[in-house]
Amino acid sequence: MSEDDMDDVTKKTVTQRLASAAGHLKGIERMVQDDTYCIDVIKQVQAVQAALNKVTSMILDNHLHTCVTTAIRNDEADEREKVLQEITSVFTMSNKI
């Protein structure tokens, strides 16, 4: 495993959470098909969004402790700038959502 890889524990947890969210989405799809009350559907959608936000936080935390740390320690200014631009871009996109 290189310094830039996701550790096995994080990878397993992220994978499990994504599988859970995917299953949850299938359940929401059934709710819509079954004409479930709109507010109940919205609550379930919000639960999936919260779960995905947690996954995003976990991946970001891993990225900051691996890829970003490696880039900051790198002697090449271009690599450091690239990583900082990536992080800025991610936060800019998340603010548009």
N, C-alpha and C positions, 0 to 999 in steps of 0.2 A: 504494500500500500504506500503510495506517495503521500507527501504532505498535503496535496490538494484533493485527495480522495475523501469521500464521506466515510466516517468510521462505521463499522458493521452494526453497532447498536443503533446509531442514528438512522442508518439506511433501513434497518428492519422496522424501526418505529414509524418512520415516514411511510414506508411501503404499506404497513398495516393500517395506518390512518387513511391513506389514499384509498385502499380497498374498502374500508369502512364507509368513507364518503361516497364512493361509487355505488355501494349497496344502498346507501341512504337515498341517493339520487334516483335509483330504480324504484324505491318505495314511493318517492314523491311523484314520479311518473305515473305509478299506479293510482295514487291519490287523485291526480288530475283526471285520469281516465275514468275513475269512479265518481267523478263530480263531488269530491270532498269539499267541504266548506273552505272558501278562499283563505280566510285568516289562518286556518289550520295548515294549509299548504304553505303559506308565507312563513309561518313559524318554523316549519321544517326546512324550508329553503335557507332561512337565517341560520339554522343550526348547522347546515352543511357549509355555509359561508364561514361561520366561526371555526369549524373544523379545518377548513382549508387555510384560514388565516393562521391557525396554530402550526400547520405544516409549513407554511411560508416562513414563519418565525424560526422554526427549527432549522430549515434549510439555510436561512440567512445567518443564523448563529454559527452553523457549521462553516459556512463560507467565510465569515469574518475571522474565525479561528484557524482556518486552513489557507485558503487561496489568498485572502487579503494579507494575512500575516506573512506569507511567503513573498508576496509582491512587495510589501513594505521593506522587507529585509533585503530585497533584490537591489543590486547596484544600478540597475537600469531605470532611469527616470521615466522612460516611455512606458514601461510595464506598470510602475506605480500609478502613473497618470491614467492608464487604461482601466485599472481596477477601480480607481476613484470615480471615473466617468461612468462605469457600469453601475456602481452603487447609486450615484446621483440619478441616473436614468431610471432605475427601478423605483426609487422613491418618487420621482416625477410622474411616472406612469401610475403608481398606486394612488397618488393624489387626484388623478383624473377620474378614477373609478367612483 
